[in-house]
């Protein structure tokens, strides 16, 4: 009898531990009106810092309801689509949040957004409402010397007061309020340090001695004495902005001390490996390798060079998720480069034009195709319009060539507005579901692609319209074949 009772108690204890280890579901619901995109992208991070993106469907009136067990720890996140962005709100296991707003335009959305269900998100509400009331459009990167220091000091007073109102001395039912209070404190602190370092390194608006003296004045000494405490990893500003800028500061110091040494990406990686410590080091190594693979590798030769250079750093990663992510990226990049190398068939697409007609790449077989990948919000893209107009005027009656503009990562309404302002006379298509964006790996825009008469890739990074001499040489080579 005693044995049976003991066994029952053991089973109950195991069940209790198992339930404690299970993640409470997270729920997000609400209504965002006046959006044309029927989907919302919801960003969730794992404890390793790897992002996962879930898609939430919007009803015709903008309402939505979503529940997941993927939110396994407290974090800051964003909700966005082609029309709207609701950034920097807090989520955690067990939270049940309701978000409402009017997505008519960015300003209206910021004014009308309400996030209910967790006291921690009062910080965003107060922060945004005060910013709107002040209508201060000052950009810290445009300031120099004392003006910049005064701006940073004012920012500290502002965020300190908000933190006190929202997070300090509270009797609350929000179990994560203290965690998010510490996260917000560290985010604001490391944002100030980032501004100081960037002002020295990137903008030359402060000298190094002044920046360091001011940093010591406004920052806890314990933090300046140890920049790699594991606790700081709860801060997104620390992991992204600060650590990147700190690496650049170390690169600048190394360049001064060793002016003959080439500051290659691989040397930058070694600086992280040598100078950083703990989880900050591992995260930064992973992030640096990931971004290098995603954005800088454009040929098989470069890919093989990266494989060789990254090998010792990958083997030293202790987080299996980091290792697997890098392995996956190498495989995906190799597949993409194989599929899009010169002479391969260009990825096909079928898109709708601004006049409501549907076009496929195959429709232009027999012509040299020059594709302009752009977006309404991309200033460099739109600065190329006059040069594109000249190119179109010169070749509009030449049936050997087709010039096609494709809007990527854009809102339909903003695309239409940009077209009404710029009035391009060449064909304009809209990448509504991101198919072209994905197939052509569009990490940066403007991006120009040249395709031959047989539909094969000539150049995945063709010359810009403003580089007219180089572009016309390429076009003539292909048209005369």
Secondary structure, 3 states (H helix, E strand, C coil): CHHHHHHHHHHHHHHHHHHHHCCCCEEEEEEEECCCCCEEEEEEECCCCCEEEEEEECCCCCEEEEEECCCCCCEEEEEECCCCEEEEEEECCCCEEEEEEECCCHHHHHHHCEEECCHHHHHHHHHHHHHHHHCCCCCHHHCCHHHHHHHHHHHHHHHHHHHHHHHCCCCCCCCCHHHHHHHHHHHHHHHHHHHHHHHHHCCCCCCHHHHHHHHHHHCCHHHHHCCCCHHHHHCHHHHHHHHHHHHHHHHHHHHHHCCCCCCCHHHHHHHHHHHCCHHHHHHHHHHHHHHHHHHHCCCHHHHHHHHHHHHHHHHCCCCHHHHHHHHHHHHHHHHHHHHCCCCCECCCCEEEECCCCEEEHHHHCCCEEEEEEECCCCHHHHHCHHHHHHHHHHHCCCCCEEEEEEECCCCHHHHHHHHHHHCCCCEEEECCCCHHHHHCCCCCCCEEEEECCCCEEEECCCCCCCCHHHHHHHHHHHHCC
